[in-house]
Every structure is written in C-alpha cells, then in structure tokens.
Amino acid sequence: MFKVEKPEMINKTFRLPLELVERLSTVAQNQNVSLNNLVKQCCEYALNDLAEEETD
C-alpha cells in the first residue's frame, strides 16, 4: 500500500558568504530544485564523504 511519508524538519538559520549563496542559487535554478533542497543534498553528500574518509 502506498504511504506518503513526510520527514520531520526543523528551521535553522545559517550565515553564509554572499558569493556562496549566489553560486548555490544558480545551481539550484539550473537543476530546477529549491535552494533548500540543494543545500540539504550538499550537506548530506559532504557528511557522507567525511564519514568515509574518517574510516580510512
């Protein structure tokens, strides 16, 4: 049976350099995803890569 899942989310505020936000916004627009979604994916990718490096 199909079940719609909604992950628990929390709002946080982070200060990022203007140039980084502009670059992220450009990528998000080019990939047709929200800026929030792109930042989430970037963080997950970085943390997963970091975890792999720590086990080496």
N, C-alpha and C positions, 0 to 999 in steps of 0.2 A: 504494500500500500504506500502511496506517495505521501510523504510527510514534509511540510515546509519547515525548515529549520532557520532560526534567527539567532546567530551567535550574540552573546552578551557583549555589549560595547560600553565604553566609558569615554567621556570627554576629557582631554588633557590639552594644555597649551604648551607649545614649544617655541622657542625663539630660534629662527634660522636666518642665515645671511640672505639678503635680498637676491643676490645672484643665484644662490641655490634654489630658492623658491621659483625664480623665473625659469630656470632650467627644468625643474620638476613640472612646472605648469605647461611648458612647451611639450615635454614628453607625454604628459597626460592627454593634452589635446590631440597630439599626433596619433596616440594609441586609442583614442576615443574611450578613455576611462576617467573617472573622477580623480582629482588630485589626492583626495583622502585614500582612495583605493590604491593609487600608485605608491604613496608614502608607506602604507601598510605592507605592500608587497616588497618594497625596498628594504624595510626593516626586517621582515621575515627572512628574506634572502641573506642579508648581512648576518643575522644571528645564526642562521643555519650554517653558513660558511664559517663563521667564527667557531662554532661548536665542533666542526670537522677539523679545523686547524688545531684546536686545543687537544684533540685526541691523538694527534700525530706524535 
